[in-house]
Amino acid sequence: MKKVKWGVIACGGIADRRTLPGMMLSDKAELVAVMDTSKDAAENCKEKYGAKYAFTKYEDVLALDEIDAVYIASPVFFHKEQAIAAAKAKKHILLEKPVALTVADAEEIKKACEENGVKVSIGFLMRFHGYHQKIKEIIEEGKIGEIVSIRGQFTCWYPDIEGAWRQKKATSGGGALVDMGIHVIDLIHYITGLKAVEVAAFNQTQTFNYEVDDSSNVIMKMDNGSVAYVDSNFNIPDAASVAKLEIYGTKGSIVAHGTLAQAEVGNVDILISDDSLAYDASQARGELTPVSLSDVPLGNMYTKEIDGLCDAITEGTLPPVSIESAIYDQKIIEAAYKSTETKSFVRV
Ligand SMILES: NC(=O)c1ccc[n+]([C@@H]2O[C@H](COP(=O)([O-])OP(=O)(O)OC[C@H]3O[C@@H](n4cnc5c(N)ncnc54)[C@H](O)[C@@H]3O)[C@@H](O)[C@H]2O)c1
């Protein structure tokens, strides 16, 4: 089978920490070129991952005929320019999340990909966690009944850092919500198939001095009538992080602990009732059967996200994370910031 040949634009951050090690485990991908505005980062990755070329300009990656696809992992404010240039150079694209600074920018990227016939997938890697995929299956089979309530929480410790692009609205698009909460918003849509129709949110900077939110609490009214809560914080210590995803339905519940992560870790409690529940004034818990996920195979989510786009390129399948779904996520983000600004519920 022909391997997909890859170039990496911005190899010095998450690419080096996670995605390139994941790419090395793929038998569908071959790394050809790495690029970073930091020469040291580019040279280091060339050496470490055995790339043929190291560049400091992304245009040099796009000029290589031998490259089929690029992975763009630059700070968010470069996504639009680099993704559109990649599409025009006829390179397929794995673009890191969030897709762009705004919905309007994301729409321009989508248009450029369509006009140039290239596939694009967005880096919502947590969809590839074996447990999340199994939870999705369980929900699709109707095992927890109709979903009535959802809660997700994702946090880290991110203090003031001089010059950090994530801490300025113009370069990041937002704070904890854009960086962390967006994973939860994306997963809720992916796992449950539900979409938000109305959003209310408090986004604020409670602990640090930067201009973006270090605390974000979003409430979404979903299209089946249920309500989802998404909390994201930059001001809870990593050691105290819980990272929980809870989904409750009319027949059961699913609570995932620690699965919102950069590795396939964590555990999941699933309780499912039989179909004959009558009202029980004592609210006994005994009728619920726990479901084990011990047979679910786990691997490397970054390898899977690379393989997913390789398959889309070589076998004509759909990209694993569509840009349309990433634009939906971005609409929620914009609605959440607008809700805080206007102190109102915002329709999506
Ligand atoms: N999917 C995930 O697991 C995950 C995790 C972290 C970050 N991300 C996303 O990846 C992107 C980058 O985040 P990060 O944490 O790696 O940031 P970072 O600041 O740690 O690293 C960014 C890298 O980009 C380089 N760079 C800066 N400007 C550039 C430009 N114009 N062109 C090319 N390279 C440039 C920097 O030198 C640096 O090496 C963001 O979109 C972020 O949301 C995704």
The ligand as an SDF file (V2000), in Angstrom:
LIG
                    3D

 44 48  0  0  0  0  0  0  0  0999 V2000
   -4.6960   18.0270   19.8640 N   0  0  0  0  0  0  0  0  0  0  0  0
   -3.9350   18.2360   20.9180 C   0  0  0  0  0  0  0  0  0  0  0  0
   -3.6570   17.3430   21.6900 O   0  0  0  0  0  0  0  0  0  0  0  0
   -3.3620   19.5980   21.1380 C   0  0  0  0  0  0  0  0  0  0  0  0
   -2.5990   19.8570   22.2730 C   0  0  0  0  0  0  0  0  0  0  0  0
   -1.9760   21.0960   22.3860 C   0  0  0  0  0  0  0  0  0  0  0  0
   -2.1620   22.0420   21.4060 C   0  0  0  0  0  0  0  0  0  0  0  0
   -2.9580   21.7810   20.3380 N   0  0  0  0  0  0  0  0  0  0  0  0
   -3.1690   22.7970   19.2940 C   0  0  0  0  0  0  0  0  0  0  0  0
   -1.9540   22.8560   18.5070 O   0  0  0  0  0  0  0  0  0  0  0  0
   -1.7170   24.1910   18.1000 C   0  0  0  0  0  0  0  0  0  0  0  0
   -0.3440   24.6160   18.6290 C   0  0  0  0  0  0  0  0  0  0  0  0
   -0.3460   24.5360   20.0250 O   0  0  0  0  0  0  0  0  0  0  0  0
    1.0120   24.1960   20.8260 P   0  0  0  0  0  0  0  0  0  0  0  0
    0.6140   23.8370   22.2070 O   0  0  0  0  0  0  0  0  0  0  0  0
    1.8200   23.2150   20.0570 O   0  0  0  0  0  0  0  0  0  0  0  0
    1.7230   25.6120   20.7950 O   0  0  0  0  0  0  0  0  0  0  0  0
    3.2380   25.9310   21.1780 P   0  0  0  0  0  0  0  0  0  0  0  0
    3.2980   27.3900   21.3950 O   0  0  0  0  0  0  0  0  0  0  0  0
    3.7070   24.9820   22.2510 O   0  0  0  0  0  0  0  0  0  0  0  0
    4.0640   25.5410   19.8670 O   0  0  0  0  0  0  0  0  0  0  0  0
    3.8360   26.1750   18.6510 C   0  0  0  0  0  0  0  0  0  0  0  0
    5.0100   25.9290   17.7050 C   0  0  0  0  0  0  0  0  0  0  0  0
    4.7280   26.6780   16.5210 O   0  0  0  0  0  0  0  0  0  0  0  0
    5.9020   27.3940   16.1370 C   0  0  0  0  0  0  0  0  0  0  0  0
    5.4430   28.5590   15.3920 N   0  0  0  0  0  0  0  0  0  0  0  0
    5.0950   29.7930   15.8470 C   0  0  0  0  0  0  0  0  0  0  0  0
    4.6570   30.5530   14.8200 N   0  0  0  0  0  0  0  0  0  0  0  0
    4.7380   29.7860   13.7020 C   0  0  0  0  0  0  0  0  0  0  0  0
    4.4110   29.9960   12.3330 C   0  0  0  0  0  0  0  0  0  0  0  0
    3.9360   31.1680   11.8970 N   0  0  0  0  0  0  0  0  0  0  0  0
    4.5980   28.9760   11.4720 N   0  0  0  0  0  0  0  0  0  0  0  0
    5.1020   27.8020   11.8940 C   0  0  0  0  0  0  0  0  0  0  0  0
    5.4440   27.5480   13.1520 N   0  0  0  0  0  0  0  0  0  0  0  0
    5.2320   28.5170   14.0580 C   0  0  0  0  0  0  0  0  0  0  0  0
    6.6040   27.7190   17.4370 C   0  0  0  0  0  0  0  0  0  0  0  0
    7.9860   27.9590   17.2120 O   0  0  0  0  0  0  0  0  0  0  0  0
    6.3520   26.4360   18.2280 C   0  0  0  0  0  0  0  0  0  0  0  0
    7.3360   25.4600   17.9560 O   0  0  0  0  0  0  0  0  0  0  0  0
   -2.8860   25.0090   18.6230 C   0  0  0  0  0  0  0  0  0  0  0  0
   -3.8680   25.0680   17.6280 O   0  0  0  0  0  0  0  0  0  0  0  0
   -3.3800   24.1910   19.8080 C   0  0  0  0  0  0  0  0  0  0  0  0
   -4.7300   24.4150   20.1330 O   0  0  0  0  0  0  0  0  0  0  0  0
   -3.5520   20.5920   20.1940 C   0  0  0  0  0  0  0  0  0  0  0  0
  1  2  1  0
  2  3  2  0
  2  4  1  0
  4  5  1  0
  4 44  2  0
  5  6  2  0
  6  7  1  0
  7  8  2  0
  8  9  1  0
  8 44  1  0
  9 10  1  0
  9 42  1  0
 10 11  1  0
 11 12  1  0
 11 40  1  0
 12 13  1  0
 13 14  1  0
 14 15  2  0
 14 16  1  0
 14 17  1  0
 17 18  1  0
 18 19  2  0
 18 20  1  0
 18 21  1  0
 21 22  1  0
 22 23  1  0
 23 24  1  0
 23 38  1  0
 24 25  1  0
 25 26  1  0
 25 36  1  0
 26 27  1  0
 26 35  1  0
 27 28  2  0
 28 29  1  0
 29 30  1  0
 29 35  2  0
 30 31  1  0
 30 32  2  0
 32 33  1  0
 33 34  2  0
 34 35  1  0
 36 37  1  0
 36 38  1  0
 38 39  1  0
 40 41  1  0
 40 42  1  0
 42 43  1  0
M  CHG  2   8   1  16  -1
M  END
$$$$
